Amino acid sequence: MRVELVTNLKRNATDILGDLASDQEPILITHHGKPAAYLIDVSSFEAMRERISLLEGIARGEQAVEAGRVLTHGEAKNRMKRWLG
């Protein structure tokens, strides 16, 4: 992974963003020698958000099962009929 100083980002933002767009490799930005932020391209960020959303849905489903909030196939089918009209 590429690492850039925050001062380099300030001075060379256009070049760094160009590299980011072409390489699609995250860039770690450091400030005073410590990690401060990651730069990632837009498509990678959007894909990551979609994956997180899916994983959150799976986690909610697992919590529902653990809490006993489950339906039989027939109950689910009837609810879907009402919901779909």
C-alpha positions as CSV (number, residue, x, y, z in Angstrom):
1,M,0.0,0.0,0.0
2,R,1.2,3.4,-0.9
3,V,1.8,5.9,1.9
4,E,1.9,9.7,1.5
5,L,2.5,12.5,3.8
6,V,-0.3,15.0,4.3
7,T,2.1,17.7,3.0
8,N,2.6,15.7,-0.2
9,L,-1.1,15.5,-0.6
10,K,-1.4,19.2,-0.3
11,R,1.3,19.9,-2.8
12,N,0.5,17.1,-5.3
13,A,-3.2,16.5,-4.9
14,T,-3.9,16.3,-8.6
15,D,-1.2,13.8,-9.3
16,I,-2.1,11.7,-6.3
17,L,-5.8,11.6,-7.2
18,G,-4.8,10.7,-10.8
19,D,-2.8,7.8,-9.6
20,L,-5.6,6.8,-7.3
21,A,-8.1,6.7,-10.2
22,S,-5.8,4.7,-12.4
23,D,-4.4,2.2,-9.8
24,Q,-7.5,1.9,-7.6
25,E,-5.1,1.2,-4.7
26,P,-5.8,2.8,-1.4
27,I,-3.4,5.4,-0.2
28,L,-2.6,5.9,3.5
29,I,-2.2,9.5,4.4
30,T,0.1,10.2,7.4
31,H,0.2,13.3,9.6
32,H,3.2,13.8,11.9
33,G,4.3,10.2,11.1
34,K,1.0,8.7,12.2
35,P,-1.8,7.2,10.1
36,A,-4.5,9.9,9.6
37,A,-6.7,8.8,6.7
38,Y,-7.1,6.5,3.7
39,L,-7.9,7.7,0.2
40,I,-9.8,5.3,-1.9
41,D,-11.3,5.7,-5.4
42,V,-15.1,6.2,-5.7
43,S,-15.9,2.8,-7.2
44,S,-14.0,1.0,-4.5
45,F,-15.8,3.1,-1.8
46,E,-19.2,2.4,-3.3
47,A,-18.5,-1.4,-3.6
48,M,-17.4,-1.4,0.0
49,R,-20.6,0.4,1.1
50,E,-22.7,-2.2,-0.7
51,R,-20.8,-5.1,0.9
52,I,-21.2,-3.5,4.4
53,S,-24.9,-3.1,3.8
54,L,-25.3,-6.7,2.8
55,L,-23.3,-7.9,5.8
56,E,-25.4,-5.7,8.2
57,G,-28.5,-7.3,6.7
58,I,-27.1,-10.8,7.4
59,A,-26.2,-9.8,10.9
60,R,-29.7,-8.5,11.6
61,G,-31.1,-11.8,10.3
62,E,-28.8,-13.8,12.5
63,Q,-29.9,-11.7,15.5
64,A,-33.5,-12.3,14.6
65,V,-32.9,-16.1,14.5
66,E,-31.1,-16.0,17.9
67,A,-34.0,-14.0,19.4
68,G,-36.5,-16.5,18.1
69,R,-38.1,-14.1,15.6
70,V,-38.6,-16.7,12.9
71,L,-41.5,-17.8,10.6
72,T,-42.4,-21.0,9.1
73,H,-42.4,-21.2,5.3
74,G,-46.2,-21.0,5.2
75,E,-46.3,-17.9,7.5
76,A,-43.7,-16.1,5.4
77,K,-45.5,-17.0,2.2
78,N,-48.8,-15.6,3.6
79,R,-47.1,-12.4,4.8
80,M,-45.5,-11.9,1.3
81,K,-48.9,-12.4,-0.4
82,R,-50.4,-9.6,1.8
83,W,-47.4,-7.4,1.2
84,L,-47.3,-7.9,-2.6
85,G,-51.0,-7.5,-2.9
